[in-house]
Amino acid sequence: MNVDSPITRILREKPEGDGSPVDSLLPLVYDELKRIAAAKLARETPGQVFDPTALVHEAYLRLVGPSLRDFENRGHFFAAAAEAMRRVLIDHARERDRLKRGGGMTQVDLETGLISLDGGGPNDDLLAIDEALTRLEAADQRKAQLVKLRFFGGLTQAEAAALLGVSRSTADNDWLFARAWLHDAIQGGVN
């Protein structure tokens, strides 16, 4: 990963005058963020509220807000972006779950006068993964970060290994362990 990439330089810039580093960063990262979002959404159930563009915009707003946080480099930024996308999807799933359990109203179709429930895909899997991932993070932060980059960030094993600064074989071993650990946690075997 190029330490002096244009993205890394922008992340290290301090705002001067009217221009903000946020303004110059988005065009450089937008295509990559959209690819990550599309990869993540391809694994979701059909009928999601988010398309890749909406997910990128929501995550980017959460990530940078009105100004850039301190990011060490391009890898740190994209890892944070994957986490922001994860949080957007988890928050949305929790809200839908809350509404499904009686927290919301029914939707009335004004054209036909028919009442229909706000249906959607199951959020239980995503929420179970998030809860298990939170427990894995407490046990082994690197393995949890690898899962976030792969599952929520849509990165390949090689890309995730490079961002984490570990060898491909270490990432492969971590991935095997994390998948087994998460499977057990979701099935109720790990506390």
Helices and strands as residue ranges (DSSP letters): H 6-12, H 21-42, H 52-64, H 74-98, I 99-103, E 107-108, E 115-116, H 124-139, H 141-147, I 148-152, H 157-164, H 168-186
